[in-house]
């Protein structure tokens, strides 16, 4: 979803980084926490949508800078200082070319290479720049788990309980750099080659099997065994997929009056597969 840039957005972009033809650009409104003014082929201006995103922008910019040059693909490095207003922040970033990969397809070798590059980064020196695990939707507290189980039919509630119990043990899994959202337009492809990865706000030191799970959500669960570095990560990725399905159910349950049946029908097979792995 996109729209024309507002005059104040154009003025801010010109003030922070004059040169690109910002007037010919558009504003991408698809992100939950940011708007992005895109001058195609030249630069982008990332703008916070919430006070929390405004406060977090400098950390995210510093993280990308710390990771710059470590990968074979491009990162959205900053071209300006972070600008702060009242509850609002913005920054000009490098334009990363490419587009989302067609879903449910993908070269396992190329996807496995992404996992290998992420795993090669030691997260300890950049720990102060990383988000905590579960930073997007929060950890699985008892109240959150109970609300999720209550929203499911009995057969799926049993499967969900198995999945939630299994991921508790993953706290002792090896820790690596986890991007947090390896899907859609965050992965910029061109001609079968990964050109860049954007949106590092949720990057954390966490279970690397999550990277496998994120990729499989977009490229298809049948790639898991082909791209995971070992059987243990493949196994954990399948269970994480079930936990991600439960996150969707929990979010939907917070909306009183919403009919959850279509969502439950959609995520049910993924949840049952994860429970089978957990069992």
C-alpha positions in Angstrom: 0.0 0.0 0.0 1.5 3.3 -1.1 0.5 7.0 -1.4 1.9 10.3 -2.6 4.3 12.0 -0.2 3.0 14.9 1.9 4.6 18.3 1.5 6.1 18.2 5.0 7.6 14.8 4.2 9.2 16.1 1.1 10.6 19.1 3.0 12.1 16.9 5.6 13.7 14.6 3.0 15.2 17.5 1.1 16.5 19.0 4.4 18.1 15.7 5.5 19.5 14.6 2.1 19.1 16.9 -0.8 19.7 15.5 -4.3 17.2 12.7 -4.9 14.1 13.6 -6.8 11.9 13.0 -3.8 8.8 14.5 -5.5 8.8 11.5 -7.9 8.8 9.1 -5.1 6.0 7.4 -3.1 5.4 6.5 0.6 5.1 2.9 1.4 2.6 2.4 4.3 2.9 -1.3 4.7 5.1 -1.4 7.8 3.6 -1.6 11.2 6.2 0.7 12.8 7.6 2.8 10.0 6.6 4.7 6.8 9.1 4.8 4.0 9.4 7.6 1.4 11.1 5.9 -1.6 13.0 7.7 -4.3 13.5 4.7 -6.5 17.2 4.0 -7.3 18.4 6.8 -5.1 17.5 6.8 -1.4 14.7 6.2 1.1 13.5 8.1 4.1 12.4 5.9 7.0 9.9 7.6 9.3 8.6 6.3 12.7 4.9 5.6 13.1 5.0 5.2 16.9 6.9 6.8 19.8 8.5 3.5 20.5 9.8 3.2 16.9 11.1 6.8 17.2 13.0 6.0 20.3 14.4 2.8 18.8 15.5 4.3 15.4 19.1 5.3 16.5 19.7 1.8 17.8 18.6 0.2 14.6 20.7 2.6 12.5 23.8 1.8 14.6 23.2 -1.9 14.3 23.0 -1.8 10.5 26.2 0.3 10.5 27.9 -2.3 12.7 26.9 -5.1 10.3 27.8 -3.2 7.2 30.4 -4.9 5.1 30.0 -8.3 6.7 27.7 -9.8 4.1 27.7 -10.5 0.4 24.4 -8.6 0.1 23.6 -4.9 0.7 22.2 -3.3 3.9 20.2 -0.1 4.3 23.0 2.0 5.7 22.3 5.5 6.8 23.0 8.5 4.5 22.0 11.1 7.1 21.9 11.6 10.9 18.8 10.4 12.6 16.4 13.4 12.9 14.3 13.6 16.1 11.1 15.5 16.5 8.5 15.2 19.3 7.7 11.5 19.4 8.9 11.2 15.8 12.2 10.2 14.1 13.4 9.9 10.5 16.6 8.9 8.7 17.7 8.7 5.1 19.0 5.3 4.1 20.6 3.7 1.1 18.2 2.4 -1.5 18.5 -1.4 -1.7 17.5 -2.6 -5.2 15.5 -5.7 -5.9 12.0 -7.1 -5.1 10.4 -9.8 -3.1 11.1 -13.3 -4.3 8.0 -15.1 -5.7 6.5 -17.0 -2.7 6.6 -20.8 -2.3 9.7 -21.1 -4.5 13.4 -20.6 -4.0 16.8 -22.1 -4.6 17.8 -24.0 -1.5 21.5 -23.3 -2.1 20.9 -19.5 -2.2 18.7 -19.7 0.9 21.2 -21.9 2.8 23.9 -19.3 2.0 21.9 -16.6 3.7 21.7 -18.8 6.8 25.4 -19.4 6.7 26.2 -15.7 6.5 24.0 -14.8 9.4 25.4 -17.7 11.5 29.0 -16.5 10.8 28.4 -13.2 12.7 29.4 -13.3 16.4 26.5 -11.5 18.1 28.4 -10.8 21.4 30.2 -7.6 20.3 27.0 -6.1 19.1 24.7 -7.3 21.9 24.0 -3.8 23.0 22.5 -3.0 19.6 20.3 -6.1 19.3 16.7 -6.4 20.3 15.7 -8.9 23.0 14.1 -12.2 22.0 10.3 -12.1 21.6 10.6 -8.3 21.2 7.9 -8.1 18.5 4.9 -9.7 20.3 6.3 -10.4 23.7 7.2 -13.6 25.5 4.8 -16.5 26.1 3.6 -15.6 29.6 1.1 -17.9 31.3 -1.8 -15.4 30.6 -0.9 -15.2 26.9 -0.7 -19.0 26.6 -4.0 -19.5 28.4 -5.7 -16.9 26.2 -4.4 -18.6 23.0 -5.4 -22.1 24.1 -8.9 -20.8 25.0 -9.3 -19.4 21.5 -8.7 -22.8 19.9 -10.9 -25.9 19.4 -10.0 -28.8 21.7 -8.1 -30.8 19.2 -5.8 -27.9 18.3 -5.5 -26.7 21.9 -3.8 -29.9 22.7 -1.4 -29.5 19.8 -0.7 -25.9 20.9 0.1 -26.9 24.4 2.8 -29.4 23.0 4.3 -26.6 20.9 4.4 -24.1 23.7 6.0 -26.6 26.1 8.6 -27.5 23.4 9.8 -23.9 22.8 10.5 -23.4 26.5 13.4 -25.8 26.1 14.8 -23.9 23.2 16.1 -21.2 25.6 19.2 -23.5 25.9 19.7 -23.8 22.1 22.8 -22.3 20.5 22.6 -18.5 20.0 23.3 -16.8 16.7 22.3 -13.6 14.8 18.6 -13.8 14.0 17.2 -11.2 11.6 13.6 -11.4 12.9 11.6 -11.2 9.6 13.2 -12.8 6.6 10.2 -12.6 4.3 8.5 -10.6 1.6 10.1 -7.2 0.7 12.6 -7.4 3.5 14.5 -9.8 1.1 15.5 -7.9 -2.0 16.1 -10.3 -5.0 17.0 -9.7 -8.6 17.4 -12.4 -11.2 17.6 -15.1 -8.5 20.4 -13.3 -6.7 19.9 -11.8 -3.2 20.8 -8.1 -3.5 20.1 -7.0 0.0 18.2 -7.4 3.3 16.4 -4.5 5.0 14.4 -4.0 8.2 16.8 -5.1 11.0 14.8 -3.7 13.9 14.0 -7.1 15.3 17.4 -8.6 14.9 18.5 -10.4 18.1 20.8 -13.0 19.5 18.5 -16.0 19.5 18.0 -19.5 18.2 19.3 -19.7 14.6 16.5 -22.1 13.7 14.2 -19.1 13.7 16.0 -17.8 10.5 15.2 -21.2 8.9 11.6 -20.9 10.0 11.2 -17.3 8.7 12.6 -18.3 5.3 10.3 -21.3 5.1 7.2 -19.2 5.8 7.8 -17.4 2.6 9.6 -20.0 0.4 7.7 -23.1 1.6 8.1 -25.6 4.5 9.4 -28.2 2.1 12.7 -26.3 1.9 13.5 -26.7 5.6 15.5 -29.8 5.5 17.4 -28.6 2.4 18.5 -25.3 4.0 18.9 -26.0 7.7 22.5 -26.6 8.6 21.7 -29.7 10.7 18.8 -31.9 11.7 18.4 -30.2 15.1 17.8 -26.8 13.6 15.5 -28.3 11.0 13.5 -29.9 13.9 13.4 -26.7 15.9 12.4 -24.7 12.9 9.3 -26.8 12.4 8.2 -26.3 16.0 8.9 -22.5 15.7 6.5 -22.4 12.8 3.8 -23.7 15.0 4.6 -21.1 17.6 4.4 -18.4 15.0 1.0 -19.7 14.0 -0.1 -19.4 17.7 1.1 -15.8 17.7 -1.4 -15.0 15.0 -4.2 -16.7 16.9 -3.3 -14.8 20.1 -3.3 -11.4 18.2 -6.7 -12.2 16.6 -8.1 -13.2 20.0 -7.4 -9.7 21.3 -10.1 -8.4 18.8 -13.5 -9.0 20.5 -16.1 -10.3 18.2 -13.7 -11.4 15.5 -14.6 -14.7 13.9 -11.4 -16.8 14.4 -12.6 -19.8 12.4 -11.0 -18.8 9.1 -7.6 -18.1 10.7 -7.8 -21.3 12.8 -8.5 -23.3 9.6 -5.6 -21.7 7.9 -3.0 -22.3 10.6 -4.3 -25.6 11.8 -2.2 -27.8 9.5 1.0 -25.9 10.4 0.2 -26.2 14.1 -0.5 -30.0 13.9 2.8 -30.5 12.0 4.7 -28.6 14.7 3.0 -30.6 17.4 3.9 -33.9 15.6 7.5 -32.8 15.6 7.4 -31.7 19.2 5.8 -35.0 20.2 
